Amino acid sequence: MGNSVVGVERRVKKRIEDSFKAFMSKHFSRGPGLVKVYAIENCITIYCKNILTPLEKKLFIEDKEGELLIKSFREKLILNNEVEFLNMVNDSIDTTISSYYIDFNIKDDSLACVFILN
């Protein structure tokens, strides 16, 4: 594949999607309902929908502070498993990740990850 992600093959995107679902299922007790992978230039973006567990939804609905609790809990879990998290992408491509960004949108029940590649 070389150092560019332009034209990432469908099977590579599928492998990243499957790895992401497995990671989420392992660490959050359930996987997202939807996972989409997009690749442009040196960026890979992963978008997920329906990420919250029933308990998290109940927490968020009943308590405004629940949103902050859910975000901090999920961010902490990812940081504690950062190597495994980054390997979801690294194991599927021909280059390494230089940085990444993640945002949980609790109100929208979604998350987005952007991986910047070397």
Backbone hydrogen bonds, N-H to C=O, Kabsch-Sander energy under -0.5 kcal/mol:
donor,donor_aa,acceptor,acceptor_aa,energy
4,S,1,M,-0.5
5,V,41,E,-1.2
8,V,5,V,-1.5
13,K,9,E,-2.2
14,K,10,R,-2.6
15,R,11,R,-2.1
16,I,12,V,-2.3
17,E,13,K,-2.7
18,D,14,K,-2.8
19,S,15,R,-2.4
20,F,16,I,-2.6
21,K,17,E,-2.5
22,A,18,D,-2.3
23,F,19,S,-2.5
24,M,20,F,-2.7
25,S,21,K,-2.6
26,K,22,A,-2.5
27,H,23,F,-2.3
28,F,24,M,-2.6
29,S,25,S,-0.9
30,R,24,M,-0.7
33,G,49,K,-1.4
33,G,50,N,-0.7
34,L,49,K,-1.7
36,K,47,Y,-2.6
38,Y,45,T,-2.9
40,I,43,C,-2.3
43,C,40,I,-2.6
44,I,115,F,-2.2
45,T,38,Y,-3.1
46,I,113,C,-2.7
47,Y,36,K,-2.7
48,C,111,L,-2.7
49,K,34,L,-1.9
50,N,109,D,-2.0
51,I,109,D,-0.7
57,K,53,T,-2.4
58,K,54,P,-2.1
59,L,55,L,-2.5
60,F,56,E,-2.6
61,I,57,K,-2.4
62,E,58,K,-2.3
63,D,59,L,-1.7
66,G,63,D,-1.8
67,E,64,K,-1.1
68,L,64,K,-0.5
69,L,65,E,-2.0
70,I,66,G,-2.8
71,K,67,E,-2.4
72,S,68,L,-2.5
73,F,69,L,-2.5
74,R,70,I,-2.6
75,E,71,K,-2.7
76,K,72,S,-2.2
77,L,73,F,-2.2
78,I,74,R,-2.1
79,L,75,E,-2.6
80,N,76,K,-2.6
81,N,77,L,-0.8
81,N,78,I,-0.7
82,E,79,L,-1.3
85,F,81,N,-2.5
86,L,82,E,-2.9
87,N,83,V,-2.1
88,M,84,E,-0.9
88,M,85,F,-0.7
89,V,86,L,-1.0
90,N,86,L,-2.6
91,D,87,N,-2.3
92,S,89,V,-1.9
93,I,89,V,-0.9
93,I,90,N,-0.7
98,S,116,I,-3.1
99,S,116,I,-1.5
101,Y,114,V,-2.2
103,D,112,A,-2.4
105,N,103,D,-0.5
105,N,110,S,-3.0
106,I,104,F,-0.8
109,D,105,N,-0.7
109,D,106,I,-0.7
110,S,105,N,-2.2
111,L,48,C,-1.9
112,A,103,D,-2.1
113,C,46,I,-2.6
114,V,101,Y,-2.7
115,F,44,I,-3.1
116,I,99,S,-3.0
116,I,114,V,-0.5
117,L,42,N,-3.3
117,L,115,F,-0.5
118,N,96,T,-2.8
